[in-house]
Amino acid sequence: MRTKMLLPVILAILIFGCSKPPSSLEFSWELYKAPKVDADTFKGKKIAIMPSARVEFDPSQELYRETLGGLIYMTFNKYSIDTTLLPVDVTQSAVNRAGLWNEALEMYKGYETTAVLRKDTLAKLGKTLDAQFVLMPKVLRFQQESFDRATILGLSILRTRQSTVDVEIQIWDTETGDVVWQGVGSGSEAAEVVEGRPVSFITVTQFACESLFYRLPWLPEEMRQKKK
């Protein structure tokens, strides 16, 4: 009798559960833009992507910083207004060729403590790369979690796995040592566990970068307004 009573409940839960949760979400915020900075500021200029800053909150997630610069380049480089974006590999190679390895190391160590990039080292990087601006990315958070969407008698019937990432970007002027722009992007995706696939760092970071794309200060204002 109890089984017969439970069958309609189980059926209703399964039918409801078959509707997938929101597959993806993305958000972005412009935290700072220097006065008088607009799309014209970046015309004819080069912006070099720096290697990502160290992930301080969880050393086990250090491996994710290696792919962040590449994902940013892939997403941001799809639209330019006489602005050249240099991939992180070009930046790394230029640092080695110019013999700036030790200075770059010290600059990153100082950044981890002070959140400031040294002006003298920035100037040398800018000259080496022929770039007036550098883009400093950072992973603020990458979190993976699972939760039950439906349980019966203490047993999990439907389970969802979700990944979320928060990415920060700063743009620095190599001539003045000033921060000219700062933004944060967040991306998340949920998938049913029964699908047998994890939600990867790359997937959610693409969402975060796509959202941040529409905040970039070198875009025309009509494009920057698109996702507000």
N, C-alpha and C positions, 0 to 999 in steps of 0.2 A: 504493500500500500504506500509506504513511504517513497519507494522508488518511483511509483506512478505519479505521486504528487510532485516529485522533484523534476521529472522529465520536462514539463512545460517551462519550469524556471530555467533549467539548463539550456533548453532550446532558445528561450528569449535572450539569455545572456550571450549565447554563441552568435545569434543573429545580430544583436547589437554590437558585439565585439568584432564582427567581420568588417564593420566600417572602420577603416584605418584611422589612427590618430593623425593630427596635422603632420605632414611629412617633413616640412621644413619651415623655419622662421628665421628672419634676419632683421637686424636693427642696426642703426648707426647714429652717432652723435658727433657734431663738430664742437670740440671743447674750447678751441681757441683759434683765432685768426688775427694776425698782426694788423694794425691799422694800415690802410692804403694798399693792402695786399689783395690782388685780384688776378684774373686770368692773364692780363697783360704783363704782370710781374714775371711770369714764367715763359713768355714767348721768346723763342730763340735760345733758351737756356737748357742746360743739362741737369738732370736730377739723378744722382747715383744712389742706388739702394745699398744700404749697409747690411752686414750680417746682423742677425737678430741679437738683441741683448740677452744676457743669460736669464734663464728661468729660475728665479730665486725661490719661489714658493714650493717647488717640488723638483729636486735634482733628477728624479727618475724621468722627468719629462723633457730633459735637455735635447733628446733626439728630435723633438718636434720643431725646434728653432731652425734646424738645418733646411727644412722645406718651406719655411714661411716666406723668405725673400723671393723664392721662385714663384710661389703662388701669387704674391703681390705683383710681380712683374707680368705674369701671364694675364692677370685681370686688368691691371691699370694701363697696360700698354696698348689696349685695343682702341684707344682714342687719344689723339694728340693734337695740339694746336701750336705747331712749330716748337714743340717741347720734346726733348729727347730723354727717355728714361733708360738709364744704364742698369743692366741686371747685376745682381749681387756677385756673380762670378767675375764680371769685368772689374768690379771694385776690389775683390780679393786679389786678383791677378795684378792689378795696378799697385796695390800696397806692397806686394812682394818685389815687383820690378823696381820700385822706387826705394827699396830698402827701408820701408817705414814700419816693419813688423813690430819692433819693440815699442815704437811710439803709439801705434794702434793698440797694442796690448795695454799699455799704461792708460790710454784714454778710456778703454772699456772698463778697466778696473776702477777708475775714478767715477765713471758713469754709474756703476753699480752702487756706489756709495753716495754720490751727490746728485745723480740724475742730470748732470751737466757734462756736455762734450767740450773738451778743451779747445779754446779758440785757436791756439797756435797749431795744434795738430789738424784741426778742421781746415785751416788755411792751406796747409801742405797737401792734404787730401784733395781739396778743391783744385789746387794747381796741377797736381798729378793727373787728376781725372778730367781736367778742363770742365769742371762742374761747379756751378755757383751754389747748388743745393745738394744736400744729402737727405735721404729718407731713412729714419731709424725705426725699425719695427720691433715689437715686443709681444710675446704671448703673456697675457695677464692671467688666463685661466683656461684649462682644458679639463673637462669633467665628463666622465661616463658613468651612467647609473641605470639601474633596472628597477621597474616597479610593476606591481600587479594591477591590472585593470579590472579583473573579476576573480573572485574566489568563491568556492562552494565547500562548506564544511571544512574550512581551513586549507583546502587545496587550491593552488593557483590554476585557473582556467585560461586566462589571457595574461600575457606578460609583455611589456614593452621595454625596449632598450633605447636610451636617449643619450646623445652626445652634445655638449655645448662648448663653444670656444669664445673667448673674448680677446680681441687683438687691438693693440694700441699702435698708432703711427705718429711720429713727430717729423716735421720737416725743418731742417736747420740751414741757415745761410752760412756758407763757408767763408764769406768775406767779412761778415760782421760778428759771427758767432751767436746770432740770435735765433730763437725758435720763432718761425713765422706761421706755423700751423700745427694743430694737434687734433686728432680724431680717434674715436674708438668704434670698433665694429663688433657685433655679436652674431653668431650663427649657431643654429641648433637643428637637429633632425632626430625624429623618432621612428623606430622600425619595430615591427612585431618580431619577437624572439623566434617564432616558428619559421620565419623566413630564413633563418640560419646565417644572417650576415651582420657583422658589427657595423656600427656607424663610425666611419674613420675620421681621423683628424683632418685629412685632406678635404673630405666632403664638406664638413661644417666650416672649415676655414675659407673655402671658396665662397660659401654663403656670406660670411662676414666681410670678405674682401669685395664682393659684388655690391654689398650695401654701402661700404665705405667709398666705393668708386664714385658714387653720386654726390659725395661731399668734397671731392678733391678741389683744392683752390685754383687749379689751372683750367678747370672746366668753365665754359660760359655759364652765366648765372641761370639761364633758363634750364640747363641740364642739372645744375646743382639743386634747383627747386623740385626736380622731378619726384624725389622720394621723400619730401618733407611732409 
